[in-house]
Amino acid sequence: MPQLNPSPWFLILVFSWIVFLTILPPKVLAHTFPNEPVSHSKQKPQTEPWNWPWH
């Protein structure tokens, strides 16, 4: 059964993984999102209690 002979297919597998691991990660890591999260200040806004006239 010739499909069990790994000699031609192993090199194809190795070279394809080398290509995937050298070309694709920089392209994926260079991707930027259009809406970057903005860091907000850690201070809580000062709130005042409402002054209801019927209390």
C-alpha positions as CSV (number, residue, x, y, z in Angstrom):
1,M,0.0,0.0,0.0
2,P,1.8,3.1,-1.2
3,Q,-0.2,5.5,1.1
4,L,1.7,4.2,4.1
5,N,5.0,5.3,2.7
6,P,5.7,8.6,4.6
7,S,8.7,9.7,2.6
8,P,7.0,12.2,0.2
9,W,4.2,13.3,2.5
10,F,6.3,13.9,5.6
11,L,8.4,16.6,3.8
12,I,5.3,18.2,2.4
13,L,3.8,18.3,5.9
14,V,7.0,19.7,7.4
15,F,7.4,22.4,4.8
16,S,3.8,23.4,4.9
17,W,4.0,23.9,8.7
18,I,7.2,25.9,8.3
19,V,5.4,28.2,5.9
20,F,2.4,28.5,8.2
21,L,4.5,29.2,11.2
22,T,6.7,31.8,9.5
23,I,4.2,33.7,7.3
24,L,0.9,33.7,9.2
25,P,1.7,34.7,12.8
26,P,3.2,38.1,11.8
27,K,0.2,38.8,9.6
28,V,-2.2,37.9,12.4
29,L,-0.3,39.8,15.1
30,A,-0.2,42.9,12.9
31,H,-4.0,43.1,12.8
32,T,-5.4,46.1,14.6
33,F,-8.9,46.6,15.7
34,P,-10.7,49.7,14.7
35,N,-12.0,50.4,18.2
36,E,-9.2,50.2,20.6
37,P,-10.4,50.1,24.3
38,V,-9.7,53.4,26.1
39,S,-8.6,53.3,29.7
40,H,-10.8,55.3,32.0
41,S,-9.7,57.0,35.2
42,K,-10.1,55.1,38.4
43,Q,-11.8,57.9,40.2
44,K,-15.5,57.5,40.9
45,P,-17.7,60.4,39.9
46,Q,-18.9,62.4,42.8
47,T,-22.6,62.1,43.1
48,E,-24.9,64.1,45.3
49,P,-28.2,62.9,46.7
50,W,-31.4,64.2,45.2
51,N,-33.3,66.7,47.1
52,W,-36.9,65.7,46.8
53,P,-39.3,68.4,47.8
54,W,-42.0,66.0,49.2
55,H,-39.8,64.3,51.8
